[in-house]
Amino acid sequence: MLDKKHFHFTGICGTAMGAVAAAMKRRGFVVTGSDTNVYPPMSDFLRGEGIEIFEGYREENIPAGADVVVIGNAISRGNPEAEAALDRKLLYHSLPEVMKEHFLRGKRNFVVSGTHGKTTTSSMLAWLFMSAGKEPGFMIGGLPKNLGCGAQFPDTEINVLEGDEYDTAFFDKRSKFLHYLPECVIVNNIEFDHADIYASIDEIKLTFKRLLNIVPRNGMAFVNGDEQSCLDVIANAPCPVTTIGFGENNSVQITEVGYDESSSSFFLGKESYSVPMTGEFNVRNAAMAAAAARFAGLTMEEVRDGLLSFEGVARRQELKGEKNGIKVIDDFAHHPTAIRLAIQSIRQKYPSSRLWVLFEPRSNTTRRAVFQKPLADALALADFAVVAAIPDLHKIPENDRLDPIKLAADIVALGGVSHYLADNAAILAVVRSGAKSGDVVAVLSNGGFGGIHKQLLEEL
């Protein structure tokens, strides 16, 4: 692949695809690309880098002289460019394969994995390196406020990668993180997720075992030692392992945790740290980032200063505004455990407020019946829980679908207050009539929820 000159990216406007395409262009390669969603800021960024973008997918978009077609994770058989690459017997690769050969090989790669907390922990770790003057490369599935973008690949020693266990491409069903050549791995937690590609928790644990199998002897895996699934994965691991958690059996214990309205403090072993975020899970995230940064060679003072100046990640308990004393918060949580932890954190930050949770079941996992009961258990922790309609329900097999009407009823049966409301107009009407000054309205979705955040702030 290293002798190839012209790379065509099918699905170029994704955060990671766009960042890699731009980095390839800066290194002297010819880069073109196409996407159905060509709009700012990514379209402006790519065109500013001198990259020609085609809107829509067509066979003729792939230039006759293209050496490699980079096929994005969202592209499936039937896509005209995927079919053309196969018909024309072109060399095609996944994005992780291109990253591995052009940006990761020979570097110090820090891979942050787990069901929850990947984006926040990888953002923290990248910022710790950045604030210490290391200028890391990074690829993060969100927008870290300190970093200004989700991905960049300067030609430097260190890379921080959010390591997703989701599959790589339609032609490569291995987890993406298995391509990332890790020196150091963080495993935040392991739960059942991605029900569209994994049949059981055991399948997920197997892919994490495979990840630890490629950590070198001079590397390190920092693993949540409070969780049995993580302990199962590290059994007989061939790489060095350090367990981190609140329990006494961890190699490094988190102790003396304290919370106030805007920050959390804790000891990691004998070192004390603070982070301007609330909630137990953010303490875990910060502890993992601190441990990995110290392994990389940062001093305790560099880590301490970096954590104190961390500004968080867009869509992770992000305050979107306040109207008539009612706060509107945006959060990406879309797994029962993430919802429960988000509610816990918001309660710690606003202990005297009534909490509304507006939940849109949108991910491939939460649209499925497998989480019918756990979702009810989590959402019942709110004072008021609103369940929205399920987008693209036809894409889920009928016997496998979450029942949102039953979900609302189950929440009520658990002692909560809940409504199933099929559209935003109905949701806005209920919140407008019931919310009062001092309340917090948390919008939980991994999508746009029809722009409901702005609508709430306009109508409350």
C-alpha positions as CSV (number, residue, x, y, z in Angstrom):
1,M,0.0,0.0,0.0
2,L,2.9,2.3,0.7
3,D,3.8,2.7,-3.0
4,K,0.2,3.7,-4.0
5,K,-0.3,7.3,-4.9
6,H,-4.1,7.9,-5.4
7,F,-6.6,7.1,-2.7
8,H,-10.3,7.5,-3.2
9,F,-12.4,7.6,0.0
10,T,-16.0,6.3,-0.3
11,G,-17.8,7.9,2.7
12,I,-15.2,10.6,3.1
13,C,-17.3,13.0,5.3
14,G,-17.2,10.9,8.4
15,T,-15.1,12.4,11.2
16,A,-12.3,9.7,11.0
17,M,-12.5,9.3,7.2
18,G,-12.2,13.0,6.6
19,A,-9.3,13.4,9.1
20,V,-7.3,10.5,7.5
21,A,-8.1,11.8,4.0
22,A,-6.7,15.2,4.9
23,A,-3.6,13.8,6.6
24,M,-3.0,11.7,3.4
25,K,-3.3,14.8,1.2
26,R,-0.8,16.7,3.4
27,R,1.7,13.8,3.0
28,G,1.6,14.2,-0.8
29,F,-0.9,11.6,-1.9
30,V,-3.6,12.3,-4.4
31,V,-7.0,12.1,-2.6
32,T,-10.5,12.2,-3.8
33,G,-13.7,11.2,-2.1
34,S,-17.5,10.9,-2.2
35,D,-20.4,10.9,0.3
36,T,-24.1,11.4,0.4
37,N,-23.9,13.9,3.3
38,V,-21.6,16.6,1.9
39,Y,-22.1,19.7,4.1
40,P,-20.1,22.0,6.4
41,P,-18.0,21.9,8.4
42,M,-16.5,18.7,7.0
43,S,-17.1,19.6,3.4
44,D,-15.4,23.0,3.8
45,F,-12.5,21.5,5.7
46,L,-11.8,18.9,3.0
47,R,-12.2,21.3,0.1
48,G,-9.8,23.7,2.0
49,E,-7.3,20.8,2.0
50,G,-7.6,20.7,-1.8
51,I,-9.6,17.4,-1.9
52,E,-12.2,17.0,-4.7
53,I,-15.5,15.6,-3.3
54,F,-18.3,14.1,-5.3
55,E,-21.8,14.3,-3.8
56,G,-23.6,11.0,-3.9
57,Y,-22.3,7.5,-4.7
58,R,-21.7,6.6,-8.4
59,E,-19.4,4.2,-10.2
60,E,-17.8,6.9,-12.2
61,N,-16.8,8.8,-9.0
62,I,-13.8,6.4,-8.7
63,P,-11.2,7.9,-10.9
64,A,-9.6,5.7,-13.5
65,G,-6.2,6.1,-12.0
66,A,-7.2,5.4,-8.4
67,D,-4.7,3.0,-6.7
68,V,-6.8,2.3,-3.6
69,V,-10.4,2.7,-2.7
70,V,-10.9,3.3,1.0
71,I,-14.4,1.9,1.9
72,G,-16.0,3.4,5.0
73,N,-17.7,1.4,7.8
74,A,-21.1,2.6,6.8
75,I,-20.8,1.4,3.3
76,S,-22.5,-2.0,2.4
77,R,-22.9,-4.2,-0.6
78,G,-25.2,-2.5,-3.1
79,N,-23.4,0.8,-2.8
80,P,-22.4,1.7,-6.4
81,E,-18.8,2.5,-5.6
82,A,-18.4,-0.7,-3.5
83,E,-19.8,-2.7,-6.4
84,A,-17.5,-0.9,-8.9
85,A,-14.4,-1.6,-6.8
86,L,-15.3,-5.3,-6.8
87,D,-16.3,-5.4,-10.5
88,R,-13.1,-3.5,-11.6
89,K,-10.9,-5.7,-9.3
90,L,-9.5,-2.6,-7.6
91,L,-7.5,-2.7,-4.5
92,Y,-9.8,-1.7,-1.6
93,H,-9.1,-1.3,2.1
94,S,-11.0,-0.4,5.3
95,L,-10.1,2.9,7.0
96,P,-8.4,1.0,10.0
97,E,-6.1,-0.8,7.5
98,V,-5.0,2.5,6.0
99,M,-4.5,4.0,9.4
100,K,-2.4,1.1,10.5
101,E,0.0,1.3,7.6
102,H,0.3,5.0,7.2
103,F,-0.1,6.5,10.7
104,L,0.2,3.8,13.4
105,R,3.0,1.4,12.5
106,G,6.1,2.2,14.6
107,K,4.3,4.7,16.9
108,R,3.2,4.6,20.5
109,N,-0.5,3.8,20.1
110,F,-2.9,4.2,23.1
111,V,-6.2,2.5,22.5
112,V,-9.2,3.3,24.8
113,S,-11.8,0.6,24.7
114,G,-14.9,-0.5,26.6
115,T,-18.7,-0.3,26.4
116,H,-18.9,3.1,28.1
117,G,-16.6,6.1,28.6
118,K,-14.4,5.6,25.5
119,T,-15.0,9.1,24.1
120,T,-14.5,10.9,27.4
121,T,-11.5,8.9,28.4
122,S,-9.7,9.1,25.0
123,S,-10.4,12.9,24.9
124,M,-8.9,13.3,28.4
125,L,-5.9,11.2,27.5
126,A,-5.3,13.1,24.2
127,W,-5.6,16.4,26.1
128,L,-3.1,15.3,28.8
129,F,-0.6,14.7,26.0
130,M,-1.5,17.9,24.2
131,S,-1.3,20.0,27.3
132,A,2.1,18.5,28.1
133,G,3.4,19.6,24.7
134,K,3.4,16.2,23.0
135,E,1.2,17.1,20.0
136,P,-0.4,13.6,19.7
137,G,-2.4,12.2,16.8
138,F,-5.9,11.2,17.9
139,M,-9.1,9.7,16.6
140,I,-12.1,10.2,18.9
141,G,-15.8,9.5,18.2
142,G,-16.9,12.9,19.5
143,L,-15.9,16.5,19.7
144,P,-13.5,17.2,22.6
145,K,-13.8,20.8,23.5
146,N,-10.1,21.3,24.3
147,L,-9.0,19.8,21.0
148,G,-11.3,21.5,18.5
149,C,-11.8,18.4,16.3
150,G,-12.3,14.7,16.6
151,A,-9.3,13.5,14.7
152,Q,-5.9,14.5,13.5
153,F,-2.7,12.7,12.5
154,P,0.5,14.8,12.7
155,D,3.7,12.9,12.2
156,T,4.5,12.6,15.9
157,E,5.3,9.7,18.3
158,I,2.0,9.2,20.1
159,N,-1.5,8.4,18.9
160,V,-4.7,8.1,21.1
161,L,-7.4,6.1,19.5
162,E,-11.0,5.5,20.6
163,G,-11.1,1.7,20.2
164,D,-14.5,0.5,19.0
165,E,-15.3,-3.2,19.1
166,Y,-17.7,-2.7,16.3
167,D,-16.8,-4.5,13.0
168,T,-14.4,-2.9,10.5
169,A,-16.2,-3.0,7.1
170,F,-18.6,-5.2,5.2
171,F,-15.6,-7.3,4.0
172,D,-13.9,-7.4,7.4
173,K,-15.9,-8.4,10.5
174,R,-13.1,-8.1,13.0
175,S,-13.4,-5.4,15.6
176,K,-11.9,-2.1,14.4
177,F,-9.6,-1.9,17.4
178,L,-7.7,-5.0,16.3
179,H,-6.0,-3.0,13.6
180,Y,-4.6,-0.3,15.9
181,L,-1.3,-1.8,16.9
182,P,-1.7,-0.9,20.6
183,E,1.2,-0.4,23.0
184,C,-1.2,0.5,25.7
185,V,-4.9,-0.5,26.0
186,I,-7.5,0.8,28.4
187,V,-10.5,-1.4,29.1
188,N,-13.1,0.8,30.9
189,N,-15.8,-1.9,31.2
190,I,-17.4,-4.7,29.1
191,E,-21.1,-5.2,28.7
192,F,-23.4,-6.6,26.1
193,D,-23.9,-4.1,23.3
194,H,-24.1,-4.0,19.5
195,A,-26.8,-6.6,19.4
196,D,-26.8,-6.3,15.6
197,I,-23.4,-8.0,15.3
198,Y,-22.8,-9.9,18.6
199,A,-25.1,-12.7,19.8
200,S,-23.8,-12.8,23.4
201,I,-21.5,-11.2,26.0
202,D,-19.1,-14.1,25.5
203,E,-18.6,-13.1,21.9
204,I,-17.8,-9.6,23.0
205,K,-15.3,-10.9,25.7
206,L,-13.6,-12.9,23.0
207,T,-12.9,-9.9,20.9
208,F,-11.4,-8.1,23.9
209,K,-9.2,-11.1,24.6
210,R,-8.0,-10.8,21.0
211,L,-7.2,-7.1,21.7
212,L,-5.0,-8.0,24.7
213,N,-3.3,-10.7,22.6
214,I,-1.7,-8.0,20.5
215,V,-0.4,-5.8,23.3
216,P,3.4,-6.3,23.4
217,R,5.4,-7.4,26.5
218,N,6.7,-3.8,27.0
219,G,3.2,-2.5,26.8
220,M,0.4,-2.3,29.3
221,A,-3.4,-3.0,29.7
222,F,-5.2,-0.9,32.2
223,V,-8.4,-2.7,33.1
224,N,-11.4,-2.1,35.3
225,G,-10.8,-4.6,38.1
226,D,-14.2,-4.0,39.7
227,E,-16.1,-5.8,36.9
228,Q,-16.2,-9.5,36.4
229,S,-16.4,-9.4,32.6
230,C,-13.1,-7.5,32.6
231,L,-11.5,-10.0,35.0
232,D,-12.6,-12.8,32.7
233,V,-10.9,-11.1,29.7
234,I,-7.6,-10.6,31.5
235,A,-7.3,-14.3,32.7
236,N,-4.2,-15.7,31.0
237,A,-3.5,-12.5,29.1
238,P,0.0,-12.5,27.5
239,C,0.6,-8.8,28.2
240,P,1.3,-6.9,31.4
241,V,-2.0,-6.0,33.1
242,T,-2.8,-3.3,35.8
243,T,-6.3,-3.4,37.3
244,I,-7.8,-0.1,38.4
245,G,-10.9,0.5,40.5
246,F,-12.5,1.1,43.8
247,G,-12.2,-2.4,45.2
248,E,-9.3,-3.4,47.4
249,N,-8.2,-6.2,45.1
250,N,-7.2,-3.8,42.3
251,S,-3.5,-3.3,41.5
252,V,-4.1,0.4,41.9
253,Q,-7.0,1.6,44.0
254,I,-9.2,4.7,43.6
255,T,-9.8,6.2,47.0
256,E,-10.9,9.3,48.9
257,V,-13.4,10.4,46.2
258,G,-15.1,13.7,46.7
259,Y,-17.7,15.5,44.7
260,D,-19.0,19.1,44.5
261,E,-21.3,20.7,42.1
262,S,-18.7,21.1,39.3
263,S,-15.8,18.7,40.0
264,S,-14.6,15.4,41.4
265,S,-11.4,14.7,43.4
266,F,-9.8,11.3,44.1
267,F,-6.6,9.5,44.9
268,L,-5.1,7.1,42.4
269,G,-2.8,5.0,44.5
270,K,-0.8,7.7,46.3
271,E,-1.4,10.5,43.7
272,S,-4.2,13.0,44.1
273,Y,-6.1,14.4,41.1
274,S,-9.2,16.5,40.4
275,V,-11.3,16.8,37.3
276,P,-13.9,19.4,36.5
277,M,-16.7,16.8,36.0
278,T,-19.0,15.0,38.3
279,G,-20.0,11.4,38.8
280,E,-18.4,8.1,39.7
281,F,-17.9,7.1,36.0
282,N,-16.0,10.3,35.3
283,V,-13.7,9.5,38.2
284,R,-13.1,6.1,36.6
285,N,-12.5,7.7,33.2
286,A,-10.0,10.2,34.7
287,A,-8.2,7.5,36.7
288,M,-7.7,5.4,33.5
289,A,-6.5,8.4,31.5
290,A,-4.1,9.4,34.3
291,A,-2.7,5.9,34.6
292,A,-2.1,5.7,30.9
293,A,-0.5,9.1,30.8
294,R,1.9,8.2,33.6
295,F,2.8,5.0,31.8
296,A,3.6,7.1,28.8
297,G,6.1,9.2,30.8
298,L,4.1,12.3,31.8
299,T,4.8,13.6,35.3
300,M,2.2,13.7,38.0
301,E,2.2,17.5,37.7
302,E,1.6,17.4,34.0
303,V,-1.3,14.9,34.5
304,R,-2.7,17.0,37.3
305,D,-2.6,20.2,35.3
306,G,-4.1,18.5,32.2
307,L,-7.1,17.1,34.1
308,L,-7.8,20.4,35.8
309,S,-8.0,22.1,32.4
310,F,-10.1,19.5,30.7
311,E,-13.3,21.0,29.2
312,G,-15.2,17.9,28.4
313,V,-16.8,16.6,25.2
314,A,-19.7,17.9,23.2
315,R,-22.9,15.9,23.8
316,R,-21.6,14.4,27.1
317,Q,-23.8,16.0,29.7
318,E,-23.5,19.3,27.8
319,L,-25.6,22.2,29.1
320,K,-27.3,23.5,26.0
321,G,-29.0,26.4,27.8
322,E,-31.4,27.5,30.5
323,K,-34.8,29.1,30.1
324,N,-37.0,30.3,33.0
325,G,-34.8,28.4,35.4
326,I,-35.1,25.1,33.5
327,K,-31.8,23.6,32.3
328,V,-31.6,21.6,29.1
329,I,-28.8,19.0,28.9
330,D,-27.7,17.0,25.9
331,D,-26.2,13.5,26.5
332,F,-25.2,10.7,24.1
333,A,-26.2,7.9,26.5
334,H,-28.0,5.1,24.6
335,H,-27.3,2.0,26.7
336,P,-29.1,1.1,30.0
337,T,-25.9,1.4,32.0
338,A,-24.9,4.7,30.4
339,I,-28.4,6.0,31.1
340,R,-28.2,5.0,34.7
341,L,-24.8,6.5,35.2
342,A,-25.8,9.7,33.4
343,I,-28.8,10.1,35.7
344,Q,-26.6,9.4,38.7
345,S,-24.1,12.1,37.6
346,I,-26.8,14.7,37.0
347,R,-28.4,14.0,40.4
348,Q,-24.9,14.6,42.0
349,K,-24.5,17.8,40.1
350,Y,-28.1,19.1,40.7
351,P,-29.2,17.3,43.9
352,S,-32.2,19.5,44.6
353,S,-33.6,19.5,41.0
354,R,-36.4,17.4,39.5
355,L,-35.0,15.5,36.6
356,W,-36.8,14.9,33.3
357,V,-35.3,12.4,30.9
358,L,-36.3,12.4,27.2
359,F,-35.1,9.2,25.7
360,E,-34.9,8.4,22.0
361,P,-34.3,4.7,21.3
362,R,-32.1,5.1,18.2
363,S,-29.0,2.9,18.3
364,N,-28.9,-0.6,16.9
365,T,-29.0,-2.0,20.4
366,T,-31.6,0.1,22.1
367,R,-34.1,-0.5,19.3
368,R,-34.1,-4.2,20.2
369,A,-36.1,-6.1,22.7
370,V,-33.0,-7.4,24.5
371,F,-32.8,-4.2,26.7
372,Q,-36.6,-3.9,27.3
373,K,-36.2,-4.5,31.1
374,P,-32.8,-2.9,31.7
375,L,-34.0,0.3,30.0
376,A,-37.0,0.5,32.2
377,D,-34.9,0.0,35.3
378,A,-32.6,2.8,34.3
379,L,-35.2,5.3,33.2
380,A,-37.3,4.8,36.3
381,L,-34.6,6.6,38.2
382,A,-35.7,9.9,36.7
383,D,-38.5,11.9,38.1
384,F,-40.2,12.0,34.7
385,A,-39.2,9.8,31.8
386,V,-40.5,10.4,28.3
387,V,-40.0,7.6,25.7
388,A,-40.0,8.8,22.1
389,A,-40.9,6.9,18.9
390,I,-38.2,4.5,17.5
391,P,-36.7,5.8,14.2
392,D,-36.4,3.4,11.3
393,L,-38.3,0.7,13.1
394,H,-38.7,-1.2,9.8
395,K,-35.0,-2.0,9.9
396,I,-35.4,-4.2,13.0
397,P,-37.0,-7.6,12.7
398,E,-40.5,-7.5,14.1
399,N,-39.9,-10.2,16.8
400,D,-36.7,-8.4,17.9
401,R,-38.1,-4.8,18.4
402,L,-38.2,-2.8,21.5
403,D,-41.8,-2.0,22.5
404,P,-41.7,1.7,23.5
405,I,-45.3,1.8,24.7
406,K,-44.6,-1.2,27.0
407,L,-41.3,0.5,28.1
408,A,-43.2,3.5,29.4
409,A,-45.7,1.2,31.1
410,D,-42.9,-0.7,32.7
411,I,-41.3,2.5,34.1
412,V,-44.7,3.4,35.7
413,A,-44.9,-0.2,37.2
414,L,-41.5,0.4,38.8
415,G,-42.8,3.5,40.5
416,G,-41.7,6.1,37.9
417,V,-43.7,8.6,35.9
418,S,-43.5,8.0,32.2
419,H,-45.2,8.7,28.9
420,Y,-44.7,7.3,25.4
421,L,-45.0,10.2,23.0
422,A,-44.7,9.6,19.3
423,D,-43.5,13.1,18.1
424,N,-41.6,16.1,19.3
425,A,-44.7,18.3,19.4
426,A,-46.3,16.0,22.0
427,I,-43.1,15.8,24.0
428,L,-42.7,19.6,24.0
429,A,-46.3,20.0,25.2
430,V,-45.9,17.7,28.1
431,V,-42.6,19.3,29.2
432,R,-44.0,22.8,28.8
433,S,-47.0,22.1,30.9
434,G,-45.2,20.1,33.7
435,A,-41.7,21.6,34.0
436,K,-41.0,24.4,36.5
437,S,-38.1,26.6,37.5
438,G,-35.3,24.5,39.0
439,D,-35.9,21.4,36.9
440,V,-33.3,19.8,34.7
441,V,-34.4,18.3,31.3
442,A,-31.9,15.7,30.0
443,V,-32.2,14.7,26.3
444,L,-30.7,11.2,25.7
445,S,-30.1,10.2,22.2
446,N,-27.2,9.2,19.9
447,G,-28.9,11.1,17.1
448,G,-30.3,14.6,16.6
449,F,-33.8,13.9,18.2
450,G,-35.3,16.2,15.6
451,G,-33.6,19.3,17.0
452,I,-35.6,19.0,20.3
453,H,-32.9,20.8,22.3
454,K,-33.4,24.0,20.5
455,Q,-37.2,23.6,20.5
456,L,-37.2,23.2,24.2
457,L,-35.2,26.3,24.8
458,E,-37.5,28.2,22.5
459,E,-40.8,27.0,24.1
460,L,-40.1,26.6,27.8
